[in-house]
Amino acid sequence: MTRLASFDNRHSRLVVILKVTLPLVALAILSSLFLFSRPIDPEDAIPYADEEIADRLAEPRMTGAGFATVTSDGATLTLRADQAAPKADGAAMQGLRGALQAPDGAETRLEAGTATLDRGASQMVLGQGVQVETPDGYIVTADEMALGTDRSFIQSAGPVQVQAPMGMLTAGRFTMTRATDESSYVLVFKNGVRLIYQPNH
């Protein structure tokens, strides 16, 4: 019994000592951080060159910019750009990604290196590696496409290459519009259409 009481006393004294010493040690560590920290040079805190600052002031731009609208046929167009700069009647964007979602939830995905929004024409011109992926498995790539912002409409400015469910397809022009009954999208390929049929594709 005496041995148990002696153990409890030692334990209680240890707890009391730790309650006092541990906060003091923590305070000493924090003090040393402030004492030995390197002074901050204001010049180092600015990661931009003078020319780049002047360029940003002359041409304002936003990073992580978003654009969303509902088209006249009820689809939702949602886009996000790595960078966007306002223009007289729209905006110029870089690193564009987004989707055109039909009222029934079917989603067409979009990607482009650049994009120019023209509010007057209610469209966006996509460029530099445009890719359109439809819900039924068509992946269409082209150098440039026009994307409607007031209606569901996508059209290439020239030739396209297509990875289709039945194989590889090339065409001189491509258009995607909403069907007359608005139940689905209609893909139209024309001007020298060629299909390499791959039954196990």
C-alpha positions in Angstrom: 0.0 0.0 0.0 2.9 2.4 0.9 4.5 1.6 -2.5 1.3 2.4 -4.3 1.0 5.8 -2.5 4.6 6.6 -3.2 4.0 5.9 -7.0 0.9 8.2 -7.0 2.9 11.0 -5.3 5.7 10.7 -7.9 3.2 10.7 -10.7 1.4 13.8 -9.3 4.7 15.6 -9.0 5.7 14.7 -12.6 2.3 16.0 -13.9 2.8 19.3 -12.0 6.3 19.7 -13.3 5.3 19.0 -16.9 2.4 21.5 -16.7 4.9 24.2 -15.8 7.8 23.3 -18.0 6.1 22.3 -21.3 4.5 25.8 -21.8 7.8 27.4 -21.0 9.6 25.3 -23.6 7.0 26.1 -26.2 7.3 29.8 -25.4 11.1 29.6 -25.8 10.8 27.8 -29.2 8.4 30.5 -30.4 10.7 33.3 -29.2 13.7 31.7 -31.0 11.7 31.7 -34.3 11.3 35.5 -34.1 14.8 36.1 -32.9 16.5 34.1 -35.6 14.1 34.7 -38.6 15.6 36.3 -41.7 14.5 39.9 -42.3 12.1 40.3 -45.2 13.2 42.3 -48.2 10.2 44.0 -49.8 11.9 43.7 -53.2 11.8 39.9 -52.9 8.1 39.9 -52.1 7.2 41.1 -55.6 7.6 38.1 -58.1 6.9 40.2 -61.2 9.2 42.2 -63.3 8.5 45.9 -63.9 7.6 45.2 -67.5 5.1 42.5 -66.5 3.4 44.8 -63.9 3.1 47.5 -66.6 1.6 45.0 -69.0 -1.0 43.8 -66.4 -2.0 47.4 -65.6 -2.3 48.2 -69.3 -4.4 45.1 -70.1 -6.4 43.9 -67.0 -7.0 40.1 -66.9 -8.6 37.6 -64.6 -7.5 34.1 -63.6 -9.9 31.3 -63.0 -12.7 33.2 -64.9 -16.1 31.5 -65.3 -19.0 32.0 -67.8 -22.4 30.5 -67.6 -25.7 30.9 -69.5 -28.9 29.2 -70.4 -29.6 28.9 -74.1 -33.0 29.5 -75.8 -33.6 25.7 -76.1 -33.1 25.2 -72.3 -29.5 23.9 -72.3 -26.9 25.1 -69.7 -23.6 26.3 -71.0 -20.9 26.4 -68.3 -17.3 27.4 -69.1 -14.1 28.1 -67.1 -10.9 29.7 -68.4 -7.4 29.7 -66.9 -7.2 33.4 -67.9 -9.5 36.0 -69.4 -9.1 39.6 -70.5 -12.1 41.9 -71.3 -12.5 43.2 -74.8 -14.8 45.9 -76.3 -17.7 43.5 -77.0 -16.7 40.4 -75.1 -13.5 38.7 -73.8 -10.4 36.8 -74.8 -9.7 33.6 -72.9 -7.0 31.0 -72.6 -7.2 27.4 -71.3 -11.0 26.9 -71.8 -12.9 23.9 -70.4 -16.6 23.4 -70.0 -19.8 21.6 -70.9 -23.1 22.1 -72.7 -25.7 20.3 -70.7 -29.1 19.5 -72.2 -32.3 19.7 -70.2 -32.4 15.9 -69.9 -28.9 15.9 -68.3 -26.9 14.8 -71.4 -23.5 16.6 -71.3 -21.3 17.6 -74.2 -17.8 18.5 -73.0 -15.7 21.2 -74.5 -12.0 22.1 -74.5 -9.9 24.7 -76.3 -6.6 26.4 -76.0 -8.1 29.9 -76.7 -11.5 31.4 -77.0 -12.9 34.8 -78.0 -16.4 35.8 -76.8 -18.4 38.0 -79.2 -21.5 39.2 -77.3 -22.8 40.9 -80.4 -22.8 37.7 -82.5 -23.9 35.6 -79.5 -21.1 33.2 -80.0 -17.6 32.2 -78.9 -14.8 31.3 -81.3 -12.7 28.4 -80.0 -9.2 27.8 -81.2 -5.8 26.0 -80.7 -6.8 22.4 -80.3 -10.6 22.4 -79.9 -12.1 19.1 -78.7 -15.8 18.3 -78.4 -17.0 15.1 -76.7 -20.6 14.2 -77.1 -22.7 12.0 -74.8 -23.0 9.2 -77.4 -19.2 8.8 -77.7 -18.1 11.1 -80.5 -14.8 13.0 -79.9 -14.4 15.7 -82.5 -11.2 17.7 -82.8 -10.5 20.7 -85.0 -8.3 23.8 -85.2 -11.3 26.2 -84.8 -15.0 26.0 -83.9 -17.8 28.4 -83.3 -19.9 27.9 -80.2 -23.3 29.5 -79.8 -24.0 31.2 -76.5 -27.7 31.9 -77.1 -28.6 28.4 -78.5 -27.1 24.9 -78.7 -24.9 25.2 -81.7 -21.3 24.1 -82.5 -19.7 24.4 -86.0 -16.2 23.8 -87.2 -14.4 26.4 -89.4 -12.7 23.6 -91.3 -11.7 19.9 -91.3 -12.3 17.8 -88.3 -11.0 14.4 -87.1 -13.5 12.2 -85.2 -13.1 9.3 -82.9 -16.5 7.7 -83.3 -18.1 4.6 -81.8 -17.8 2.8 -85.1 -14.2 3.9 -86.0 -12.2 6.9 -87.2 -13.9 9.6 -89.3 -12.7 12.7 -91.1 -14.8 15.4 -92.7 -14.4 18.9 -94.1 -17.0 20.4 -91.9 -18.9 19.5 -88.7 -22.1 21.0 -87.2 -23.9 20.1 -84.0 -27.4 21.4 -83.4 -30.5 20.6 -81.3 -33.0 18.2 -83.0 -36.3 19.7 -84.1 -38.1 17.9 -81.3 -35.3 19.1 -78.9 -35.0 15.5 -77.7 -31.3 15.1 -78.8 -28.5 16.6 -80.7 -27.9 16.2 -84.4 -24.3 15.8 -85.6 -23.7 16.6 -89.3 -20.5 15.7 -91.1 -20.0 16.9 -94.7 -17.5 17.9 -97.4 -15.5 14.7 -98.1 -16.5 12.4 -95.3 -14.3 9.4 -94.8 -14.8 6.6 -92.3 -12.3 3.9 -91.3 -14.6 1.3 -89.9 -13.4 -0.6 -86.9 -16.0 -3.1 -85.7 -14.2 -3.9 -82.4 -13.5 -0.2 -81.7 
